[in-house]
């Protein structure tokens, strides 16, 4: 889990009210449950405050005077109050659990939904671990703050204030003697708590390194064995484990010193009360029951003091979680629909499909200039290109040349820095992203399948698809053979991310899923690079048939597959340096010619070797 630096936490401390007002939208729907829990905890604190007074009354009136006639009703009353308190504690615990789960659930839902609206640039700039930590770890800690921490806070503050008030009313001099210890206990708590926070933070950081080591050791097991790096991995893990043990032992040492110091302060308070109170009791000024009450309060008062110091430290820590979550929720997408577009076409989660126009597939780049949000160099400058409906556009170039930029703009994963991209003659920004994405079939070089069955994955493209439609789509890309080889056919589990299938099998199912949605624009991002040549030929024939009257953008690795393209765009160093049909580019004998002939020669040599 990702940790926040001390410098970052210090910046957050300056915010008012520890960022609590930012949580109000998630607490408002639960205000009835929260008020109920607070009321029960308040009652529990008051009962715990007055319970020693029952002890005082019993000692002074029953034992002290030797009268036991009315003891039974007193005991029944005492037990009844304890029963009420026990039931109240059970209910408040139940409500606390609901608050924690509901707050965490609502925040996770909100953050997950918000993540669906963010553009690709956000995911380019933030790691999966960072995002996962915001959605899971931060929301969990915030849920704990507004449930159990609030519950403990109400009880401790009620008991602490109530105890002081009761002691002051019984004997203000003895009360002051007890309160003399409070600042000492508070200072000791603050000192140890500060060091414990630092040590616990270091333990979490080292624990993250250990977790990372486990992850690398498991996921990279094959690499470790092939390069014979077991010894090095073992030594790195041993070093981290030793550091973890050393820090954890030191943390335990400080914690034991902390507990011992507070206990010592409690016993000092008890000694002062017994010394002074004992003399007053012997002199007849103070009753035995009253002395017993003071000893009870003197011992129990230290726990709420520890809690107050610990709670302030926890608030500072959780404030970081609040701010990190808030920062995620306040992140605006680089690609967003205007209010007018949302009003007419709806948003990602509330589409107004009745207002969606049919998409034909005319695409035009009109004086487009573009650079990535986190980049400094322009990828396109004053670029113009008309792609009529049904045109097959191939984009070629070496690895890392920037071939995906054009399709990212067509799919509106990024907005042009300048200029416009027209879809069917209208600026793409005049209609919703969901409308556009619903009409695009995108097949990636590295396909992704969701956890579940083959059938569930295929229906992601079209939830209401019939089995006849699914079988036709599967057969059209020769994926039927893959499904037939599976034990349960369409009901076979694909594993997490499709890990139970080979890359080629995942690719075929991705093709079928894209075709099933019947898109008007196809984007194939080196989609056949993981498929054998025989299957590739079958798919290529299917694609040629399916692409009829559909606009397609094909990022190609094997140049032999795009010779029939209507226009070929040649990309080098992020720039389009050549464009035209295959025959035209070959006649120019430029970069494309060299790229094609080199690849053609390599294929001939491979065939000769095999």
Secondary structure in CASP SS format (residue, H / E / C, confidence):
PFRMAT SS
TARGET T0000
AUTHOR 0000-0000-0000
METHOD secondary structure of the structure
MODEL  1
X C 1.00
X C 1.00
X C 1.00
X C 1.00
X C 1.00
X H 1.00
X H 1.00
X H 1.00
X H 1.00
X H 1.00
X H 1.00
X H 1.00
X H 1.00
X C 1.00
X C 1.00
X H 1.00
X H 1.00
X H 1.00
X H 1.00
X H 1.00
X H 1.00
X H 1.00
X H 1.00
X H 1.00
X H 1.00
X H 1.00
X H 1.00
X H 1.00
X H 1.00
X H 1.00
X H 1.00
X H 1.00
X H 1.00
X H 1.00
X H 1.00
X H 1.00
X H 1.00
X H 1.00
X H 1.00
X H 1.00
X H 1.00
X H 1.00
X H 1.00
X H 1.00
X H 1.00
X H 1.00
X H 1.00
X H 1.00
X H 1.00
X H 1.00
X H 1.00
X H 1.00
X H 1.00
X H 1.00
X H 1.00
X H 1.00
X H 1.00
X H 1.00
X H 1.00
X H 1.00
X H 1.00
X H 1.00
X H 1.00
X C 1.00
X C 1.00
X C 1.00
X C 1.00
X C 1.00
X C 1.00
X C 1.00
X H 1.00
X H 1.00
X H 1.00
X H 1.00
X H 1.00
X H 1.00
X H 1.00
X H 1.00
X H 1.00
X H 1.00
X H 1.00
X H 1.00
X H 1.00
X H 1.00
X H 1.00
X H 1.00
X H 1.00
X H 1.00
X H 1.00
X H 1.00
X H 1.00
X H 1.00
X H 1.00
X H 1.00
X H 1.00
X H 1.00
X H 1.00
X H 1.00
X H 1.00
X H 1.00
X H 1.00
X H 1.00
X H 1.00
X H 1.00
X H 1.00
X H 1.00
X H 1.00
X H 1.00
X H 1.00
X H 1.00
X H 1.00
X H 1.00
X H 1.00
X H 1.00
X H 1.00
X H 1.00
X H 1.00
X C 1.00
X C 1.00
X H 1.00
X H 1.00
X H 1.00
X H 1.00
X H 1.00
X H 1.00
X C 1.00
X C 1.00
X H 1.00
X H 1.00
X H 1.00
X H 1.00
X H 1.00
X H 1.00
X H 1.00
X H 1.00
X H 1.00
X H 1.00
X H 1.00
X H 1.00
X H 1.00
X H 1.00
X H 1.00
X H 1.00
X H 1.00
X H 1.00
X H 1.00
X H 1.00
X H 1.00
X H 1.00
X H 1.00
X H 1.00
X H 1.00
X H 1.00
X H 1.00
X H 1.00
X H 1.00
X H 1.00
X H 1.00
X H 1.00
X H 1.00
X H 1.00
X H 1.00
X H 1.00
X H 1.00
X H 1.00
X H 1.00
X H 1.00
X H 1.00
X H 1.00
X H 1.00
X C 1.00
X H 1.00
X H 1.00
X H 1.00
X H 1.00
X H 1.00
X H 1.00
X H 1.00
X H 1.00
X H 1.00
X H 1.00
X H 1.00
X H 1.00
X H 1.00
X H 1.00
X H 1.00
X H 1.00
X H 1.00
X H 1.00
X H 1.00
X H 1.00
X H 1.00
X H 1.00
X H 1.00
X H 1.00
X H 1.00
X H 1.00
X H 1.00
X H 1.00
X H 1.00
X H 1.00
X H 1.00
X H 1.00
X H 1.00
X H 1.00
X H 1.00
X H 1.00
X H 1.00
X H 1.00
X H 1.00
X H 1.00
X H 1.00
X H 1.00
X H 1.00
X H 1.00
X H 1.00
X H 1.00
X H 1.00
X H 1.00
X C 1.00
X H 1.00
X H 1.00
X H 1.00
X H 1.00
X H 1.00
X H 1.00
X C 1.00
X C 1.00
X C 1.00
X H 1.00
X H 1.00
X H 1.00
X H 1.00
X H 1.00
X H 1.00
X H 1.00
X H 1.00
X H 1.00
X H 1.00
X H 1.00
X H 1.00
X H 1.00
X H 1.00
X H 1.00
X H 1.00
X H 1.00
X H 1.00
X H 1.00
X H 1.00
X H 1.00
X H 1.00
X H 1.00
X H 1.00
X H 1.00
X H 1.00
X H 1.00
X H 1.00
X H 1.00
X H 1.00
X H 1.00
X H 1.00
X H 1.00
X H 1.00
X H 1.00
X H 1.00
X H 1.00
X H 1.00
X H 1.00
X H 1.00
X H 1.00
X H 1.00
X H 1.00
X H 1.00
X H 1.00
X H 1.00
X H 1.00
X H 1.00
X H 1.00
X H 1.00
X H 1.00
X H 1.00
X H 1.00
X C 1.00
X C 1.00
X C 1.00
X C 1.00
X C 1.00
X H 1.00
X H 1.00
X H 1.00
X H 1.00
X H 1.00
X H 1.00
X H 1.00
X H 1.00
X H 1.00
X H 1.00
X H 1.00
X H 1.00
X H 1.00
X H 1.00
X H 1.00
X H 1.00
X H 1.00
X H 1.00
X H 1.00
X H 1.00
X H 1.00
X H 1.00
X H 1.00
X H 1.00
X H 1.00
X H 1.00
X H 1.00
X H 1.00
X H 1.00
X H 1.00
X H 1.00
X H 1.00
X H 1.00
X H 1.00
X H 1.00
X H 1.00
X H 1.00
X H 1.00
X H 1.00
X H 1.00
X H 1.00
X H 1.00
X C 1.00
X C 1.00
X C 1.00
X C 1.00
X C 1.00
X C 1.00
X C 1.00
X C 1.00
X C 1.00
X H 1.00
X H 1.00
X H 1.00
X H 1.00
X H 1.00
X H 1.00
X H 1.00
X E 1.00
X C 1.00
X C 1.00
X C 1.00
X C 1.00
X E 1.00
X C 1.00
X H 1.00
X H 1.00
X H 1.00
X C 1.00
X C 1.00
X C 1.00
X C 1.00
X C 1.00
X C 1.00
X C 1.00
X E 1.00
X E 1.00
X E 1.00
X E 1.00
X E 1.00
X E 1.00
X E 1.00
X E 1.00
X C 1.00
X C 1.00
X C 1.00
X C 1.00
X C 1.00
X C 1.00
X C 1.00
X C 1.00
X C 1.00
X E 1.00
X E 1.00
X E 1.00
X E 1.00
X E 1.00
X E 1.00
X E 1.00
X E 1.00
X C 1.00
X C 1.00
X C 1.00
X C 1.00
X E 1.00
X E 1.00
X E 1.00
X E 1.00
X E 1.00
X C 1.00
X C 1.00
X C 1.00
X C 1.00
X C 1.00
X C 1.00
X C 1.00
X H 1.00
X H 1.00
X H 1.00
X H 1.00
X H 1.00
X H 1.00
X H 1.00
X C 1.00
X C 1.00
X C 1.00
X C 1.00
X C 1.00
X C 1.00
X C 1.00
X E 1.00
X E 1.00
X E 1.00
X E 1.00
X E 1.00
X E 1.00
X C 1.00
X C 1.00
X E 1.00
X E 1.00
X H 1.00
X H 1.00
X H 1.00
X C 1.00
X C 1.00
X H 1.00
X H 1.00
X H 1.00
X H 1.00
X H 1.00
X C 1.00
X C 1.00
X E 1.00
X E 1.00
X E 1.00
X E 1.00
X C 1.00
X C 1.00
X C 1.00
X C 1.00
X C 1.00
X C 1.00
X C 1.00
X C 1.00
X C 1.00
X E 1.00
X H 1.00
X H 1.00
X H 1.00
X H 1.00
X H 1.00
X C 1.00
X C 1.00
X C 1.00
X C 1.00
X C 1.00
X C 1.00
X C 1.00
X C 1.00
X H 1.00
X H 1.00
X H 1.00
X H 1.00
X H 1.00
X H 1.00
X H 1.00
X H 1.00
X H 1.00
X H 1.00
X C 1.00
X C 1.00
X C 1.00
X H 1.00
X H 1.00
X H 1.00
X H 1.00
X H 1.00
X C 1.00
X C 1.00
X C 1.00
X C 1.00
X H 1.00
X H 1.00
X H 1.00
X C 1.00
X E 1.00
X C 1.00
X C 1.00
X H 1.00
X H 1.00
X H 1.00
X C 1.00
X C 1.00
X C 1.00
X C 1.00
X H 1.00
X H 1.00
X H 1.00
X H 1.00
X H 1.00
X H 1.00
X H 1.00
X H 1.00
X H 1.00
X H 1.00
X H 1.00
X H 1.00
X H 1.00
X H 1.00
X C 1.00
X C 1.00
X C 1.00
X C 1.00
X E 1.00
X E 1.00
X E 1.00
X E 1.00
X E 1.00
X C 1.00
X C 1.00
X C 1.00
X C 1.00
X C 1.00
X C 1.00
X C 1.00
X H 1.00
X H 1.00
X H 1.00
X H 1.00
X H 1.00
X H 1.00
X H 1.00
X H 1.00
X H 1.00
X H 1.00
X H 1.00
X H 1.00
X H 1.00
X H 1.00
X C 1.00
X C 1.00
X C 1.00
X C 1.00
X E 1.00
X E 1.00
X E 1.00
X E 1.00
X E 1.00
X C 1.00
X C 1.00
X C 1.00
X H 1.00
X H 1.00
X H 1.00
X H 1.00
X C 1.00
X C 1.00
X C 1.00
X C 1.00
X E 1.00
X E 1.00
X E 1.00
X E 1.00
X E 1.00
X E 1.00
X C 1.00
X C 1.00
X E 1.00
X E 1.00
X E 1.00
X E 1.00
X E 1.00
X E 1.00
X C 1.00
X H 1.00
X H 1.00
X H 1.00
X H 1.00
X H 1.00
X H 1.00
X H 1.00
X C 1.00
X C 1.00
X H 1.00
X H 1.00
X H 1.00
X H 1.00
X H 1.00
X H 1.00
X H 1.00
X H 1.00
X H 1.00
X H 1.00
X H 1.00
X H 1.00
X H 1.00
X H 1.00
X H 1.00
X H 1.00
X H 1.00
X H 1.00
X H 1.00
X C 1.00
END
